[in-house]
Amino acid sequence: MPTFVSMLNWTGTPAPMPDDVGEAIAGRTYELRDAGMHSVVFLPDQGDCAAIMIATCADEDALVRLAESIFLSAHVHIESMVFDDDSKMPAWIGREEVPPPPGGYLGALYEAVAR
C-alpha cells in the first residue's frame, strides 16, 4: 500500500483550533492508526488549523475518508502526494540487490590507511 504525505487545512465556523483537532485525534488514536495514520504534525500558522499527515492507505479515496474522519465538525482541504508506492516507482530508480562487500575488505582498508 502506498504511503501519502498530505497537507490538511481544517476550516469551519467557528474555525477549529489545533488543540481541538489534537484532542479529537488523541481520543481515537488506535482507530485512526488502524485506518493507516502514522503521524500528524500541526504547522505554526496563525489563525489557521493546518497540519502535515503521513498515512498508509489503499488509495486516495481511503486517504480522503481518513482525513475527513479526524475532525467531523469541520471541513478539511487535503493536498496529497504519494511518498513510496512501488507500483509508481520511476524507472530510473533501481531495485537491484547490492552485492555484499568482499571478504576481508576492512583489513585491506586499515592497511591502506596505515601506509
C-alpha positions as CSV (number, residue, x, y, z in Angstrom):
1,M,0.0,0.0,0.0
2,P,1.3,3.5,-0.8
3,T,2.2,6.0,1.9
4,F,0.9,9.5,1.4
5,V,2.2,12.8,2.7
6,S,-0.7,15.2,3.0
7,M,-1.3,18.8,3.8
8,L,-4.5,19.2,5.8
9,N,-6.3,22.5,6.4
10,W,-9.4,22.5,8.6
11,T,-12.0,25.3,8.2
12,G,-15.4,26.0,9.6
13,T,-17.5,28.4,11.6
14,P,-16.1,28.7,14.2
15,A,-12.7,27.7,12.8
16,P,-11.2,24.8,14.7
17,M,-8.0,25.3,16.6
18,P,-5.1,22.8,16.5
19,D,-5.8,21.9,20.2
20,D,-9.4,20.9,19.2
21,V,-8.2,18.7,16.3
22,G,-5.4,17.3,18.5
23,E,-7.9,16.3,21.2
24,A,-10.1,14.6,18.6
25,I,-7.0,12.6,17.4
26,A,-6.0,11.7,20.9
27,G,-9.5,10.4,21.6
28,R,-9.3,8.0,18.7
29,T,-5.6,7.2,18.3
30,Y,-6.0,3.4,17.8
31,E,-8.9,3.7,15.4
32,L,-7.0,6.3,13.3
33,R,-3.8,4.2,13.3
34,D,-5.8,1.1,12.2
35,A,-7.1,3.2,9.3
36,G,-3.5,4.0,8.3
37,M,-2.5,7.2,10.0
38,H,1.1,7.3,11.1
39,S,1.5,10.9,12.3
40,V,0.1,14.4,12.3
41,V,2.2,17.5,12.9
42,F,0.5,20.8,13.2
43,L,2.0,23.8,11.5
44,P,2.6,27.1,13.3
45,D,0.2,29.1,11.1
46,Q,-1.5,31.9,13.0
47,G,-5.3,31.8,12.5
48,D,-5.2,28.5,10.5
49,C,-5.5,24.9,11.6
50,A,-3.1,23.2,9.3
51,A,-1.1,20.0,9.6
52,I,1.1,17.5,7.8
53,M,-0.2,13.9,7.9
54,I,1.6,10.8,7.0
55,A,-0.7,7.8,6.3
56,T,-0.6,4.5,4.5
57,C,-3.9,3.8,2.7
58,A,-5.0,1.6,-0.2
59,D,-5.7,4.6,-2.4
60,E,-6.5,8.3,-2.4
61,D,-10.2,7.7,-1.7
62,A,-9.3,5.8,1.5
63,L,-6.9,8.7,2.4
64,V,-9.7,11.3,2.0
65,R,-12.0,9.2,4.2
66,L,-9.3,9.0,6.9
67,A,-8.6,12.8,6.8
68,E,-12.3,13.6,6.9
69,S,-12.9,11.3,9.8
70,I,-10.3,13.1,12.0
71,F,-12.5,16.1,13.0
72,L,-16.1,15.7,11.8
73,S,-17.4,19.2,12.8
74,A,-15.1,21.0,10.2
75,H,-14.3,20.8,6.5
76,V,-10.8,19.6,5.7
77,H,-9.0,20.6,2.5
78,I,-6.5,17.9,1.5
79,E,-3.4,18.1,-0.8
80,S,-1.5,14.8,-1.0
81,M,1.4,13.2,-2.8
82,V,2.5,9.6,-2.8
83,F,5.6,9.1,-0.9
84,D,6.5,5.4,-1.6
85,D,4.3,3.5,-4.0
86,D,6.3,0.7,-5.6
87,S,3.9,0.4,-8.5
88,K,4.5,4.0,-9.4
89,M,8.3,4.0,-8.8
90,P,10.1,5.9,-11.6
91,A,12.0,3.6,-13.9
92,W,15.3,5.3,-13.2
93,I,15.2,4.1,-9.5
94,G,16.6,0.6,-9.5
95,R,15.6,-2.1,-7.1
96,E,18.7,-4.3,-7.6
97,E,20.3,-6.1,-4.7
98,V,23.6,-4.6,-3.7
99,P,26.3,-7.3,-3.6
100,P,28.0,-7.8,-0.2
101,P,31.5,-6.4,0.2
102,P,34.3,-8.8,-0.5
103,G,35.7,-10.7,2.4
104,G,38.5,-9.0,4.3
105,Y,37.7,-5.6,2.9
106,L,38.1,-3.9,6.3
107,G,41.6,-5.3,6.8
108,A,42.6,-4.0,3.4
109,L,41.1,-0.6,4.2
110,Y,43.1,-0.5,7.5
111,E,46.3,-1.4,5.7
112,A,45.8,1.2,3.0
113,V,45.2,3.9,5.7
114,A,48.2,2.8,7.7
115,R,50.6,3.2,4.7
